[in-house]
Amino acid sequence: MTIIMLGDVVGEPGLSVLEKRLHVLIKEYNADFTIVNGENAAGGFGLTKETLERILASGADAVTSGNHVWEKREFWPVLETLALPVLRPANYPTTVQENNAETGSEYAIPGRGWMLLSKNDLSVLVVNLQGRELMTPIDCPFRCFDAIVADTSLAACSDRCAAIPVIVDFHAESAEEKEALAYYLDGRAAIVAGTHTHVQTADERLLPKGTAYISDLGMTGATNGVIGMDKEICIKRSMSQISRHMECANAADEDCALQGIVVELDENGRALSIKRITR
């Protein structure tokens, strides 16, 4: 089985290069599943239904996300649409108690953090998690993964559940936390790939028990900016320490790239190889 994973799609430059090159990449590697992080697709922050549909039309089988998935409030109902293969990090709370002593009511956090994908008699379980170091301190991603794979409803999804490869997008800032989770999941997840920093790392490798790992997939977007954003605005933010509205970098086709990995799995869901890609 061949899996392609791509880093965060950043705005229109990212969407454009994805639409032009992803189908070619899928054909080149004869990929069975393609997973794309889309949390920055809508102008650099969040997702919309339109940008999600463009990512899926480009060839993605599943769209993962991260902390910016909540940016567009109008997108929240889309997260509830189970027919659309889009995830938010699983380790956000499922419900929140309202601070109202009279009603004592609670509301649900929209979306899901994992899904079972099936295509051409093949299946993978895709899990989206978010880190806590240097980020919002949400629920523990380590324990969250354990709860997902122990969920009895998952076993009901397929009588081959135990043999289904698990693909993890770990949206996190800290390489230390990413590596720690990868070793914790070694032999239980087929792939643990980091996202969020928009900077592709050169540490792709196979862990001892058969898990393919990379600290960050990189990004899909403009390479002539700062993590896909306008470099002049980023310089002014850094020099002044005053918050400024970020905008995606303007980029011609030759200044855009998609970045990620391609992983080969054996029939038991163990990784045979991992290759870093930039196109």
N, C-alpha and C positions, 0 to 999 in steps of 0.2 A: 504494500500500500504506500502511496506517495502523498505526502501532505505539504501544502504550501501555506506559510503564515507570513502576513505582511504587517509592517508597523503602521502607526497612526497616520491615517489619511488627513492631511492638513489643507482645508479649504479648497477653492476651485483649482489651484495648481495640482493638488493631490488627486482630486476627482478626475481631472483631465488626463493625467498620466496613467491613472488606473484604467480608464476607459480605453486608452490607446494600446496599452501594453499587457494588461493582465491576461487577456485571452491568448495572446502569443505565448506568454510564460506557461500557462496551463497546458497548452498544446506541446510546448517544448519538453516539459517534464512528464507529460501524460498524467497529470495530477488527479488523484481521486477526490480529494477535498481541498478547498481553499478557504482559509479563515483570515479575515481582515479586521484590524482594529479601526473603527470609524468615529471615535469620540470627538475628533476635531474637524469633521468633514464640513460642518456648516459654518463657513467663514472663519474657521480656526477654533471655534468653541461650540461643542455640542453636535447634535444630530437633528435633522428634520426628516419628515417622511420622504421628501423628495430626494435628499442626499442619500438616505438609506436605500431607496429604490435604485439610484444610480450605481451604488456600490454593488448591489445584488445583480443588476443587469450587466455589470462588468465581468461577472463570473464568480463572485464570492458565494460560498455556500452558507457561511455564518458570519455575522458581524459582532465583534466584541467591543467593549468600551472601557470606561474608567470614570474618574471623578468628574469629568466634564459632561458626562451623559445627562446630567440634571440641568444643564444651562438653559435649554429651551423648554419651558414649561409646557408648551403646546405639544411637545414630543412625548410627554409622559404617557398619554393614552396609547400611543403606538407601541410602547414597551409591553403593554398588556395584550397586544394582538399576537396570539400564539402562532398564527399562521405565518408570521414574519420571523425569520431566524436571527433575532437581535437579542443581545444579552446586556445586562448591567452587572457589576460586580456582585457576587453572591453573598458576600459578607457584610452588606448593609443590613440594618434591621428589617425584618419583614413587616412589622407594625410599629407605630409610635403612639404612645399614650398622650392624649391632649391634656394640656395643663388647665383643666377645668374641673374643679371638685364637684360641681353640680351634675354635670353630664357623665363624667367618668368615661367618655367615649375614646376610641382610638381610630386611627386611620392606617390604611395599608400603604406600604412603599411599593410603587408600581414596578413591574418587570420581574424577570427571572434571571438566575445566575448560572444556569446550566441547561443544556439541551442535548438530546440524542439525535444525531444526524444519520440518516440512512439514504444510500444511493447505490444503485447497481449491485445490490446484494452485499454491500459493505456498510458498516456502521462505526461511528466514533462518538464518544461522549465529549462535548466541549464544555469546559468549566472556566468561568471568568471570576478572578479574584482581585482584590486590591490590597496593596501594602499599607502599613501603618507608620513606619519610620519616616519622619519628615512629611507626613501626610495626615489627613483626618484620622483620628484614632477610632476606627470602627471595629467591628467584631474580628476575632482572630482568624486570619486566613488559613492557618494550619488546621485548626479545629473545624473550621467551616468545610474544608475539603473532606475531612474524615466523616462529617455528618452527611455530606452529599453521597459519597460512595456507600454509606451504610443505609441510605434511605430505602425503605422497602418498596416504595413506589417505583424506584429505578429498576429494581429486579423484575418488576412486572412489565417493564418496557420490552424486554427481550429475554428469551431463554438462553441467549448466548452472552448475557450481560457481563459475566466474569471475564470473558475473552475480548470484550470491546475495548479498543485503545482509548485512553483518556488524554485529551489535549488541553493544556492549561495555558491561558493568557493571564500572566501575573502582572497587573498594572501597578507598578511600584517605583519609588524613587531610589531606594537603597539597593545597591548591588549586593551588599552583605545579606539583606533580607531575602533577596531573590535567590541567591545561592543556597541559603539555609533551607528555603522551601524546596528547592530542587533536590537537595540531598534527602530531605524528609520524605519526598515523594518518589525517590529513586526506586524503580522497579514496580511502582504502582501507577505512575503516569508515563505515557509514551513520550510526551513532549512537555517541557516547562519552558515557556518563552516569555521574557520580560518585555513590557511596553512602558510607555509614559515619558521617557527622557528625550525621545526623538533623535537620539544619537546611537547609531548602530555600533555594537561592541564586537570585538574580535576574539571573544572567548567561547565560541561555539565548540561543543564537545559532547562525547558520550560518557555518561556516568557509569560507575561499575556495574549496576544492576540493569542497565539497558534503557535509561532515560536520556533523551536528547535535550540539551540545555543551551541557552544563550541568554545573557543578561539583558540585552535589549535588541529588538528587531530593527530598530531605527524608525524611519518615517517614510511616508509616501507623500511627496510634496516638493516645494521649491528648495533647491540646494544653494541658492544665492542669497539666502537670508539667515536669520538666527532661529534655529529649530523650526524653519518654515515661515517665520514671521518677518515683517519688514525690519531690516537691520538698523535703519536710522532711528526708528522708534525705540528699538531695544537698547541702542547705545544711549539715547537720552534718558530712558528709564534707569539704566545702570548708573549714569553719571549724576543724575539729579536726585535719585532715590524718591522720585515722585511718580505715582501711578499714572500711566498713560494708556489710552485705549489701544490695544494691540490690533494690528491688521496683518493679513497674509502678505507675504512678499509677492511683488509682481514678477512673473517669470515666463520666459519664452520656453518652448518645448525642450530646448537643449539644457535648460537650467532646472529641469524637473527629473526626479528619479523615484522609483519604487524600491523599497528595501525590505528584506525579510530573510526567510530560510526555506529550504526544501529538505524534507526529512523522509527517508525510506524506512518503513517498518516491516518486520517479518510477520509471519502468520500468527505469531503469539503476541503481537503488539509491542515487541521490543524494537528499539531503534537500531538500525543497521548503519546509518550514516546521517550526518547533518551537514548541510552546505549553506554558507552565507551567500546571499545574492543582492546585488545592486544593479538596477537597470535604468 
